[in-house]
Amino acid sequence: MSSNPGRLRHLLSPLRIGPLTVANRVVFSAHLTNYAEDGLPSEQHAAYYAARAAGGAGLIITEEHSTHPTDWPYEKLIHGFRRAAVPGYRRITEAVHAHGVPIIAQLNHNGGQASGMYSRLPVWAPSPVPDPLFREVPKAVDAHEIAEIVAGYGTVAGHCAEGGFDGVELQCSHSSIVRGFLSPATNHRTDEYGGSLANRARILLEIIGSVREAIGPDRALGVRLCGDELIEGGTTIDEAVAVARMVEATGKVDYINTSIGVATSTLYMIEASMAIPAGYALFISNAIRRAVDLPVIGVGRIKDPVQAERALAEGHCDLVGVVRGQIADPDFLAKARAGETSAIRTCLSCNQECVGRMGLNRWLGCIENPRAGRESVPLPLPVPGRRPRRVLVVGGGPGGLQAAATAAEHGHDVTLLERRSATGGQVAVAATVPSRAEFLDVVRNLAAECRRRGVTIRTGTEATAASLRAEAPDAVVLATGARPAPPWWSGGLERVVDVRDVLEGRAAPSGEVVIVDDLGFHQATSVAELLADRGCRVTVITSAMVVGQDLGITLDMETFQIRAHAKGIGQQTDRVVVGAAAEPADGGVELQVLTHTTGATEQVRADWVVCATHQTPEDSLWHELKDAPFAVHRVGDCVAPRRAHAAVIEGHRVAVAL
């Protein structure tokens, strides 16, 4: 993808937002990072936001700052109610302002979407309605506690002003006590804060007044609203539009941001995976923009400048929130401005290292950008006087491509050898299945970067120990991947095959197909869909409590289950295959399957069995080159079979150290 900056005239135009002027329409919207240390902003925060400011973002909105001690839903939350946060705020704002970009702090109280595990206090909410994720009955706040909440927003807004922020945004959308008050699904009150929409919006209007008084007229104030909670009896677009009108009527708010879904019940629609179409939530900003005169921010898996420009040109919004796109490439806007959109590392929407790491209580990273979250860690300086090295990289998957691109970036002469006719490795295979095509972007992006850096790529070239020795390089990086390994129980049966055998065309299962899911990720579920689409009758068996259990971490579980139901894919859990035998009559397979919960074993017949099981490192070259007269490194699956992010990180790490 490439474009002329003239085609991005909306995206690259400035805009006035209250007292602020932004240079372009790209917003690095609020999102959790898990970078806080002991409840306070960190150097990791400052470097992370500064990198996106340096890359040209028009406006940065930080992750949420908690406004009250009762709000502590996850460990690494910024406790904005502590004045000790102010010095960290100053480090963040100074780092961002150094690049001439305004930065706004998001304020929030998560309300009933939380737990007392960290605070050891009751969770506060408008009504005692437990959240389906946290499953904790909250305390319905009374009048003096509502006043305390309102005052808390004002206090934290004052801390943010003191810390140099250009404004604040009130998170009233996907995880917020304010959203809890706005929603008829969670607000069952009968006092002046419940019942009619005007009553349910009362606390929001009071908070707006408190915050505006705290920050004064010279800082911007925004409100982020949920346009559709996607839950039974929840807020829908008509009420969201009505609230937006109320917000504008205060005369104290400078912009409205938008969101969709609830961060616990319908989180998969907030941070949507590649299974959800781009721009899917723009109907919300469109409806609100037609109802108010304030600038409106639109969101919805917008991953490249052309999509963003279209959203603006078609009138869906005034600014565009691009989060994962700028995590993957901090220079998103700078490259767009320079007319180099083809050089942007477009987000995969895979959710593995951003949303997925957050769900595991780790700090945010990115499968494509090994520097994401590590911006505060300086790269090693080049050794003075050291000449560029001749580097051979073997293997054109993500690990090899990343190693080649980074080594070339550091001035080395790099050649990449790939035995197949094209680069991509297992990623290229994985991207051929339903709803996973965008995963191939990681290969396209890295291959394009290699070409820009001057890497010589030789496809259709089988590297051997002898050929590598003959090249006499200074260093070799092995990224040779892994190969399928039949499970111990398979008995060498021809109709017991690996998922890669199916995807790479070596096997064409038909009839009754059992898929054995030992990996708990896309391998089994994707092939199940593929074979169901080909007319097979598919059942997935797993020893886990749910098929594709890690799809929950990347927010793919809900959409897979919808498709699986539509395609008639059967699922059996707590089941372990312990043996297999051929059926002489028709060439099928009879499996012995143990049920965990009962200890009973039964026979399951299939025409074919497809295994999503662990692979074996393809490390023969590593062993053959142990005594080579040059440095040999290995990355990714040939070290130990894992997911793509490990290969990318190791490829970068090894190349930096060459």
C-alpha positions in Angstrom: 0.0 0.0 0.0 1.3 3.4 -0.9 -0.3 6.8 -1.3 0.3 10.4 -2.0 0.0 12.7 1.1 -2.4 14.8 -1.0 -4.8 11.9 -0.7 -4.7 12.3 3.1 -5.8 15.9 3.2 -8.4 15.3 5.9 -6.1 13.2 8.1 -3.2 15.6 7.8 -5.2 18.8 8.5 -5.1 20.6 11.9 -8.1 21.0 14.1 -9.0 23.1 17.1 -10.2 21.3 20.2 -11.2 23.9 22.7 -8.0 25.6 23.8 -5.8 23.1 21.9 -4.8 22.9 18.3 -3.8 19.5 17.0 -1.6 19.2 13.9 -3.5 16.2 12.5 -6.5 14.0 13.1 -4.7 10.9 14.5 -5.3 10.3 18.2 -3.3 7.8 20.2 -6.4 6.9 22.4 -6.4 5.7 26.0 -5.5 2.1 26.5 -4.1 0.1 29.4 -0.3 -0.6 29.5 0.5 -2.2 32.9 3.5 0.1 33.1 2.7 1.6 36.5 5.1 1.0 39.3 3.6 0.9 42.8 0.5 2.8 41.5 2.6 5.6 40.0 3.6 6.6 36.5 6.9 5.2 35.3 9.8 6.0 33.0 8.3 3.3 30.8 5.2 5.4 30.4 7.1 8.5 29.5 9.3 6.8 26.8 6.3 4.9 25.4 4.1 8.0 24.9 7.1 10.1 23.7 7.9 7.6 21.0 4.3 8.1 19.5 4.7 11.9 19.9 8.0 11.7 18.0 6.2 9.7 15.3 3.7 12.5 14.7 0.5 11.6 16.5 -1.8 14.6 16.6 -3.1 14.0 20.2 -2.1 11.5 22.9 -4.6 10.4 25.6 -3.0 8.4 28.4 -4.4 5.3 30.0 -6.8 5.8 32.9 -5.9 7.4 36.2 -7.9 6.1 39.1 -9.9 8.8 41.0 -10.6 7.0 44.3 -9.1 4.3 46.6 -12.1 2.0 46.1 -11.1 1.6 42.4 -8.3 -0.9 42.0 -9.5 -3.5 39.4 -6.0 -4.7 38.3 -2.6 -4.5 39.9 -0.8 -1.9 37.8 -3.3 0.9 37.8 -2.2 4.5 38.1 -3.5 5.8 41.4 -4.2 9.4 40.3 -5.8 10.2 43.6 -2.3 10.1 45.2 -0.5 13.4 44.9 2.7 11.4 44.6 1.7 10.8 40.9 2.4 14.4 40.0 6.2 14.1 39.4 5.6 11.1 37.1 3.0 13.1 35.3 5.6 15.8 34.7 8.0 13.3 33.3 5.4 12.1 30.8 4.2 15.5 29.8 7.7 16.9 29.3 8.7 14.0 27.2 5.7 14.4 24.9 5.8 18.2 24.8 9.4 18.0 23.6 7.9 16.8 20.3 5.2 19.5 20.2 2.3 17.2 20.8 -0.5 17.8 23.3 -1.3 15.1 25.8 -4.5 14.5 27.8 -4.9 12.3 30.9 -7.9 10.0 31.1 -9.7 9.9 34.5 -11.8 7.0 35.6 -13.4 5.0 38.4 -14.2 1.5 37.2 -17.1 1.1 39.6 -18.6 -2.4 39.7 -16.3 -3.7 37.0 -13.6 -4.4 39.6 -12.6 -6.4 42.6 -11.7 -5.8 46.2 -8.8 -8.2 45.9 -6.2 -5.4 45.9 -8.0 -2.6 47.8 -9.6 -4.9 50.4 -12.6 -2.6 50.2 -16.1 -3.1 48.8 -16.5 -2.3 45.1 -18.7 0.8 44.5 -21.4 0.9 41.9 -24.8 2.6 41.3 -26.6 -0.6 42.2 -25.7 -4.1 43.6 -25.4 -5.7 40.2 -22.4 -8.0 39.9 -20.2 -7.9 36.9 -20.1 -11.2 34.9 -16.3 -11.2 34.9 -15.4 -10.1 38.4 -18.5 -11.8 40.0 -18.4 -9.5 43.0 -21.6 -7.9 44.3 -20.8 -4.2 44.6 -22.0 -1.8 47.3 -24.6 0.7 46.0 -23.2 4.1 46.7 -25.2 6.5 48.8 -25.5 10.3 48.4 -22.3 11.2 50.4 -20.3 8.6 48.5 -21.5 10.0 45.2 -20.3 13.4 46.3 -17.0 11.8 47.2 -16.7 10.3 43.7 -17.5 13.6 42.1 -14.9 15.4 44.3 -12.3 12.7 43.5 -12.5 13.4 39.8 -11.9 17.1 40.5 -8.9 16.2 42.8 -7.2 14.0 40.2 -7.9 16.6 37.5 -6.1 19.1 39.6 -3.1 16.7 39.9 -3.1 16.3 36.2 -3.1 20.0 35.6 -0.2 20.4 38.1 1.6 17.6 36.2 1.5 19.5 32.9 -1.3 17.7 31.0 -3.1 19.8 28.4 -6.4 18.5 29.5 -8.3 15.5 30.8 -10.8 13.0 29.4 -13.6 11.4 31.4 -13.8 7.6 30.7 -17.6 7.1 30.8 -17.6 4.2 28.3 -16.6 0.6 28.5 -15.3 0.2 32.1 -16.6 3.0 34.3 -18.8 3.8 37.2 -20.2 6.6 35.2 -21.2 4.2 32.4 -22.7 2.1 35.2 -24.9 5.0 36.2 -25.8 5.8 32.6 -26.8 2.2 31.7 -30.3 0.9 32.6 -28.7 -2.6 32.8 -26.7 -1.6 35.9 -28.5 1.4 37.4 -31.6 0.2 39.2 -31.8 3.2 41.6 -35.0 5.0 42.5 -33.5 8.2 43.7 -32.4 11.3 41.8 -29.5 9.3 40.2 -31.7 6.6 38.7 -34.8 6.1 36.6 -34.9 8.7 33.8 -32.0 9.3 31.5 -31.6 12.8 32.9 -31.3 11.3 36.4 -28.9 8.6 35.3 -26.7 11.2 33.6 -26.7 13.5 36.7 -23.4 12.2 38.1 -21.7 12.7 34.7 -22.8 16.3 34.6 -21.7 16.9 38.2 -18.3 15.4 37.4 -17.9 17.6 34.4 -18.6 20.7 36.6 -16.1 19.5 39.2 -13.4 18.8 36.7 -13.8 22.0 34.7 -13.5 24.0 37.9 -10.3 22.1 38.7 -8.5 22.5 35.3 -9.8 26.0 34.4 -10.6 27.3 30.9 -7.1 26.8 29.4 -7.1 23.0 29.3 -9.3 20.7 27.2 -12.0 18.5 28.6 -13.3 15.5 26.8 -15.9 12.8 27.5 -15.7 9.2 26.2 -19.1 7.6 25.8 -20.2 4.1 25.0 -22.6 4.1 22.0 -23.8 0.5 22.4 -23.0 -1.8 25.3 -24.1 -4.8 23.3 -25.7 -6.3 26.4 -29.3 -7.1 27.3 -31.1 -4.0 28.5 -28.0 -1.8 28.2 -27.3 1.6 26.6 -27.9 1.8 22.8 -27.1 4.5 20.3 -30.3 6.6 20.9 -29.5 7.1 24.6 -25.8 7.7 23.8 -26.7 10.5 21.4 -29.0 12.0 24.0 -26.2 12.0 26.6 -23.9 13.5 24.1 -26.3 16.4 23.7 -26.5 16.8 27.4 -22.7 16.9 27.6 -22.5 19.6 24.9 -25.2 21.6 26.6 -23.0 22.1 29.7 -20.7 24.4 27.6 -17.8 22.9 29.6 -16.7 20.1 27.3 -14.4 20.4 24.2 -14.8 17.0 22.5 -16.5 13.7 22.6 -14.7 10.4 22.2 -16.6 7.1 21.5 -16.5 3.5 22.3 -18.5 0.3 21.9 -19.2 -2.6 24.2 -18.5 -3.3 27.9 -15.0 -4.1 28.9 -16.0 -7.3 30.6 -19.1 -8.7 29.0 -18.4 -7.7 25.4 -14.7 -6.9 25.5 -14.1 -8.8 22.3 -15.9 -5.9 20.5 -13.9 -3.2 22.1 -10.4 -4.5 21.2 -11.6 -6.5 18.2 -9.5 -9.1 16.6 -9.0 -9.5 12.8 -12.2 -11.5 12.7 -14.2 -8.2 13.0 -14.3 -5.8 10.0 -12.3 -2.6 10.0 -14.3 0.5 11.0 -17.0 -1.6 12.6 -17.8 1.0 15.4 -17.9 4.2 13.2 -21.7 4.2 13.3 -21.4 5.5 16.8 -19.2 8.5 16.1 -21.3 9.1 13.0 -24.6 9.3 15.0 -23.1 11.5 17.7 -21.3 13.8 15.2 -24.7 14.5 13.5 -26.2 15.4 16.8 -23.5 17.7 18.3 -21.2 20.4 17.1 -18.2 19.3 19.3 -15.4 17.4 17.6 -16.0 13.7 17.8 -13.4 10.9 17.8 -14.2 7.7 16.0 -12.7 4.3 16.6 -13.1 0.7 15.4 -10.0 -1.3 14.3 -8.7 1.4 11.9 -5.2 0.2 11.1 -3.9 2.3 8.2 -4.0 5.9 7.0 -6.2 5.2 4.0 -8.9 3.7 6.3 -8.5 6.7 8.6 -8.8 9.2 5.8 -11.9 7.5 4.5 -13.6 7.7 7.9 -12.9 11.4 8.0 -13.8 12.1 4.4 -17.2 10.2 4.8 -18.0 12.3 7.8 -18.0 9.6 10.4 -15.8 11.5 12.8 -13.5 14.6 13.2 -10.6 12.6 14.6 -9.6 9.0 14.4 -8.4 6.9 17.3 -5.5 4.6 16.2 -4.1 2.6 19.1 -2.8 -0.8 18.0 -1.7 0.8 14.7 0.6 3.1 16.6 1.7 0.4 19.0 2.9 -1.6 16.0 4.5 1.4 14.4 5.1 4.6 16.4 5.9 6.4 13.1 2.5 5.7 11.7 1.7 9.3 11.0 5.2 10.5 10.1 5.3 7.8 7.4 1.8 8.8 6.2 2.9 12.5 6.0 6.0 11.5 4.0 3.9 9.5 1.5 5.5 6.3 2.7 2.4 4.4 3.9 3.7 1.2 2.4 6.5 1.4 5.0 4.1 1.3 7.9 4.1 -1.9 10.0 0.4 -2.3 9.9 -1.2 -3.9 13.0 -2.3 -7.5 12.7 -5.2 -7.2 15.2 -3.8 -10.5 16.5 -4.1 -9.2 20.1 -1.3 -11.6 21.2 1.2 -9.2 22.8 -1.0 -6.2 23.5 -4.4 -7.3 24.8 -3.1 -10.8 25.4 -0.2 -9.8 27.6 -2.4 -7.4 29.6 -4.8 -10.3 30.3 -1.9 -12.2 31.8 -0.9 -9.2 34.0 2.2 -8.4 31.9 3.1 -5.1 30.4 1.9 -4.3 27.0 4.1 -5.3 24.0 3.6 -6.0 20.3 4.1 -9.0 18.1 5.4 -6.8 15.3 7.3 -4.2 17.2 9.9 -5.7 19.6 10.6 -2.2 21.0 7.0 -1.7 22.2 7.1 -1.3 25.9 10.9 -1.2 25.9 11.4 2.4 24.6 12.9 3.4 27.9 15.7 0.7 27.6 18.5 2.1 25.4 19.8 -0.1 22.6 23.5 -1.0 22.7 25.7 1.6 21.1 27.8 0.4 18.1 31.3 -0.7 19.0 33.7 2.1 17.8 35.6 1.2 14.7 33.9 -2.1 14.2 33.4 -2.9 10.5 30.1 -4.0 9.1 29.7 -7.8 9.2 28.6 -10.2 6.5 25.6 -12.0 7.9 23.7 -14.9 6.5 20.2 -15.5 7.8 18.7 -19.0 7.2 14.9 -19.0 7.2 12.3 -16.5 6.0 9.7 -16.7 8.7 9.1 -13.8 11.1 12.3 -14.5 13.2 14.6 -14.6 10.2 13.0 -11.6 8.5 13.3 -9.6 11.8 16.9 -10.6 12.3 17.7 -9.6 8.7 15.9 -6.3 8.8 17.5 -5.3 12.2 21.0 -6.4 11.2 20.8 -4.4 8.0 19.5 -1.4 9.9 22.6 -1.6 12.1 24.8 -1.4 9.0 25.6 -5.1 8.3 25.7 -6.8 4.9 22.8 -9.2 5.1 21.6 -12.1 2.9 18.6 -14.2 3.8 18.2 -17.7 2.5 14.8 -19.3 2.2 14.3 -22.8 0.8 10.7 -22.2 -0.3 9.7 -20.1 -3.2 8.5 -17.2 -0.9 9.2 -15.9 2.6 6.7 -16.4 5.4 7.3 -19.7 7.1 4.5 -21.0 9.2 2.8 -17.6 9.3 2.2 -17.8 5.5 0.5 -21.1 6.1 -1.5 -20.0 9.1 -2.9 -17.0 7.2 -4.6 -19.2 4.6 -7.4 -20.2 7.0 -10.7 -18.5 7.5 -10.6 -15.1 9.3 -6.8 -15.1 9.6 -5.6 -13.5 6.4 -4.3 -10.4 8.1 -1.8 -12.4 10.1 0.2 -12.5 6.9 0.8 -8.7 7.3 3.7 -9.5 9.7 5.5 -11.2 6.9 4.7 -8.5 4.3 5.8 -5.8 6.6 9.1 -7.4 7.6 9.8 -8.5 4.0 9.2 -4.9 2.8 11.5 -3.6 5.6 14.2 -6.0 4.5 14.0 -4.7 0.9 14.2 -1.1 2.1 17.2 -1.9 4.2 19.0 -3.6 1.3 18.8 -7.2 2.5 19.5 -9.7 -0.3 16.7 -12.3 -0.2 17.3 -15.6 -2.0 14.2 -17.8 -2.1 14.3 -21.4 -3.4 17.7 -21.8 -1.8 18.4 -24.7 0.5 21.1 -23.9 3.0 23.4 -26.7 4.1 26.3 -26.7 6.5 28.7 -27.1 3.5 27.1 -24.2 1.6 27.2 -21.9 4.6 30.8 -22.7 5.3 31.6 -22.0 1.7 30.1 -18.5 2.0 32.6 -17.8 4.8 30.3 -15.2 6.6 31.1 -13.4 9.8 27.9 -14.6 11.4 25.0 -16.9 10.7 21.5 -16.6 12.2 19.4 -19.8 12.0 15.7 -19.3 11.9 14.9 -22.7 10.5 11.6 -23.2 12.4 10.1 -26.5 13.5 8.6 -29.6 11.9 5.5 -31.5 12.8 5.9 -34.3 15.3 3.4 -37.2 15.3 1.9 -37.7 18.8 3.1 -40.8 20.7 -0.2 -42.6 20.3 -0.5 -42.1 16.5 1.1 -45.5 15.6 2.3 -44.2 12.2 -1.2 -44.4 10.7 -1.6 -42.7 7.3 -4.8 -41.0 8.3 -3.5 -39.4 11.5 -2.0 -36.2 10.1 -0.8 -32.8 11.4 -2.6 -29.5 10.9 0.3 -28.4 8.7 -0.2 -31.5 6.5 -3.7 -30.2 5.8 -2.7 -26.5 5.3 0.3 -27.3 3.2 -1.7 -29.7 0.9 -0.1 -33.0 1.9 -3.4 -34.4 3.2 -7.0 -33.8 2.2 -9.3 -35.2 5.0 -12.9 -35.9 4.2 -15.9 -37.4 5.9 -15.8 -37.6 9.7 -12.8 -35.7 11.0 -11.6 -35.5 14.6 -9.2 -32.7 15.4 -7.0 -33.1 18.5 -6.3 -29.8 20.1 -3.3 -30.0 22.4 -2.2 -26.4 21.7 -5.3 -24.4 22.7 -4.9 -21.8 20.0 -5.7 -21.0 16.4 -4.2 -24.2 15.0 -7.0 -26.5 15.8 -9.9 -24.1 15.6 -8.8 -22.6 12.2 -8.4 -26.0 10.6 -11.7 -27.1 12.1 -13.4 -24.2 10.2 -11.4 -24.9 7.1 -12.5 -28.5 6.9 -16.1 -27.7 7.9 -16.2 -25.3 5.0 -14.9 -28.1 2.7 -17.9 -30.3 3.8 -16.3 -32.4 6.5 -18.1 -33.3 9.7 -15.7 -32.0 12.3 -15.3 -32.6 16.0 -12.6 -31.0 18.1 -11.3 -33.0 21.1 -9.2 -31.3 23.8 -7.8 -32.3 27.2 -8.5 -28.7 28.3 -11.8 -27.4 29.8 -12.5 -25.5 26.6 -11.5 -25.9 22.9 -9.0 -23.2 21.9 -8.7 -22.0 25.4 -6.1 -19.2 24.6 -8.5 -17.7 22.1 -10.1 -16.1 25.2 -6.9 -14.1 25.8 -6.8 -12.7 22.3 -10.6 -12.0 22.3 -11.2 -14.5 19.5 -13.2 -17.0 21.5 -16.6 -15.4 21.1 -16.4 -15.0 17.3 -15.0 -18.5 16.9 -17.9 -20.0 18.9 -20.4 -18.1 16.7 -18.8 -19.5 13.6 -18.3 -23.0 15.0 -22.0 -23.2 15.9 -23.0 -22.0 12.4 -20.7 -24.6 10.8 -21.8 -27.5 13.0 -18.4 -28.0 14.5 -18.6 -30.4 17.5 -16.5 -29.8 20.7 -15.5 -32.3 23.4 -13.5 -31.2 26.4 -11.7 -32.9 29.2 -10.9 -35.7 26.8 -7.4 -37.2 26.1 -6.5 -39.5 23.1 -4.5 -42.5 24.5 -4.4 -44.7 21.4 -5.2 -45.2 17.8 -5.8 -48.2 15.5 -6.6 -48.5 11.8 -10.0 -49.8 10.8 -9.3 -52.5 8.2 -12.8 -52.3 6.7 -12.7 -48.7 5.4 -9.3 -47.3 6.2 -10.6 -45.1 9.0 -9.2 -44.6 12.5 -10.4 -45.8 15.8 -9.3 -43.6 18.7 -9.1 -44.6 22.3 -10.3 -41.5 24.3 -10.0 -41.1 28.0 -12.4 -38.7 29.8 -10.7 -36.8 32.6 -13.7 -36.4 34.8 -14.7 -40.0 35.0 -11.6 -42.0 34.1 -13.7 -43.9 31.5 -12.2 -44.8 28.1 -14.3 -45.2 24.9 -13.8 -45.8 21.2 -14.3 -42.9 18.8 -14.3 -43.6 15.1 -13.1 -41.1 12.4 -12.3 -41.2 8.8 -9.3 -38.9 9.5 -7.6 -37.5 12.6 -5.9 -34.1 12.4 -3.4 -33.2 15.2 -2.8 -29.7 16.5 0.1 -30.9 18.7 3.6 -29.8 19.7 6.3 -29.6 17.1 10.0 -30.5 17.1 12.8 -27.9 16.5 14.3 -28.0 13.1 17.8 -27.7 14.5 20.0 -30.0 12.4 22.0 -27.1 11.0 22.7 -25.8 14.5 24.3 -29.1 15.5 26.2 -29.4 12.2 27.7 -25.9 12.6 28.8 -26.1 16.2 32.5 -26.0 15.2 32.0 -23.5 12.4 34.7 -20.8 12.1 32.0 -18.0 12.4 29.5 -17.1 15.0 26.2 -19.1 14.8 23.0 -17.9 16.5 19.5 -19.3 16.4 16.1 -17.7 17.0 12.5 -18.8 17.2 11.2 -22.3 16.8 14.5 -23.9 16.0 15.4 -23.0 19.6 12.0 -24.1 21.0 8.7 -24.1 19.1 6.6 -21.1 20.3 4.4 -18.4 18.9 5.5 -15.7 16.4 6.2 -13.0 18.9 9.1 -15.1 20.4 10.7 -15.4 17.0 10.4 -11.7 16.3 11.8 -10.7 19.7 14.7 -13.1 19.4 15.5 -12.1 15.8 15.7 -8.5 16.9 17.8 -9.3 20.0 20.3 -11.4 18.2 20.7 -8.8 15.4 21.3 -5.9 17.8 24.0 -7.9 19.5 25.9 -8.8 16.2 
